[in-house]
Amino acid sequence: MSAPSTNYAQALLRPEVAELPLYDPGADPEMVKARYALSSIIKLSNNENPLGVSPKVAQLLASKVDLLGRYPDPASRALHQQLATRLAVSPEQMIIGNGSENILELLCQAFLSAGDRVLTQSPCFSLHEIFPRMMGASVEKIPHDPAFGIDIPAWVAALQKPVKMLLISNPSNPVGGIFNRAQFWALIDATSPQTLIVMDEAYYEYAIHDADYPDALIELGAQKRPWIVLRTFSKAYALAGLRIGYGIASDSSIVDALHRVRTPYNINFLAQEAAKVALDDLVHLDQSVAYIESERQRLTILLREAGFFVAPSHTNFLFIDTQSDAGAVAQRLQEEGIIVKAWREAGYESFLRVSIGLTHENQRFIEGLMDCCQPLMVCPRRQHIGAMPMIEQP
Ligand SMILES: *Cc1c(COP(=O)(O)O)cnc(C)c1O
């Protein structure tokens, strides 16, 4: 049956929503598998932890299924307390969300009105643009410098005029780079105390070992100004499918504002239970982060030797310049069962964002990429693949 063609929404829609760019979740593995009659798929498009969940989480969830008939605790009390203790913050400063993207959405709903000015990075995490625009705010994106470093003078200039919300992903998605401590402070010092600072640290666990990386919670802790730091269980903790993240704010008034606009049971029961266990399994977390670090270094070297520009990354993904139409490259890879994300933002159409997978998955990706880009590159690349050192999977 074909869908009816009536468009009742058109005449009723808020103009902000009619013009909203769509979020691109990447290709669906089942569809790709069916379309090209493939036996397996390598999914490197969503920055997931290739090692999967902690075995302790898997064990716990099986034992909790009996309780699914009950509503979850609307305050996520146990997890809330556990997190506040771990982070040494007051529980009143903290909020848990249905993924950190839920908190981003609540922040925009509670604080942004039509005409407000929001600053974020370019290229940017698309929800940092979509949610503010949904509220009618205008989003200005500050580009990285040509080497994908932070362009502090550009930020300082943009911060001269009033800004309602500063929305930064540190490390950056999709670039993978960071505001180092000096750059972080140059940014904060240039920001008015009337601006709400939102530091999205979705990849915090991958970056924190770098001595130059500013832990925003520690850096902003003593600041007398409004701020919130967002973190998630989706990336290094490998709970993306359960949807759970959290925010720590300057004070309880920010958190109270978010509670006004959230739905009461937004954190599902299994997510609360799993997060408590995941938080305590430091062995699995360390293993995941160590694996990503070594694999990221290996892949970056290989790709650079092959002549590709790869932005320096502090995350579990790489931002790679194919020097050609990245959409066409991603399509060719997809036909071989390898799903990566071609970046669609204006000015970055030659870039792929590729999550770091298991060693054999990364190997297939690199081989596939070399095959696609071979005619365009000058230096021979196949020989590097042959010499590729294999790293033991933890
Ligand atoms: C993945 C990601 C998120 C969303 O994480 P969830 O907790 O799964 O909602 C938020 N911000 C950035 C920059 C991300 O890359």
PDBQT file of the ligand as one rigid body, heavy atoms in Angstrom, charges set to zero:
ROOT
HETATM    1  C1  LIG A 401      27.475  10.640  20.309  1.00  0.00    +0.000 C 
HETATM    2  C2  LIG A 401      27.414  12.056  20.740  1.00  0.00    +0.000 A 
HETATM    3  C3  LIG A 401      26.417  12.532  21.589  1.00  0.00    +0.000 A 
HETATM    4  C4  LIG A 401      25.208  11.746  21.918  1.00  0.00    +0.000 C 
HETATM    5  O1  LIG A 401      25.377  10.789  22.816  1.00  0.00    +0.000 OA
HETATM    6  P1  LIG A 401      24.127  10.041  23.475  1.00  0.00    +0.000 P 
HETATM    7  O2  LIG A 401      24.479  10.049  24.897  1.00  0.00    +0.000 OA
HETATM    8  O3  LIG A 401      24.102   8.711  22.826  1.00  0.00    +0.000 OA
HETATM    9  O4  LIG A 401      22.878  10.828  23.199  1.00  0.00    +0.000 OA
HETATM   10  C5  LIG A 401      26.459  13.830  22.026  1.00  0.00    +0.000 A 
HETATM   11  N1  LIG A 401      27.425  14.650  21.607  1.00  0.00    +0.000 NA
HETATM   12  C6  LIG A 401      28.386  14.259  20.770  1.00  0.00    +0.000 A 
HETATM   13  C7  LIG A 401      29.423  15.230  20.341  1.00  0.00    +0.000 C 
HETATM   14  C8  LIG A 401      28.403  12.950  20.293  1.00  0.00    +0.000 A 
HETATM   15  O5  LIG A 401      29.328  12.572  19.411  1.00  0.00    +0.000 OA
ENDROOT
TORSDOF 0
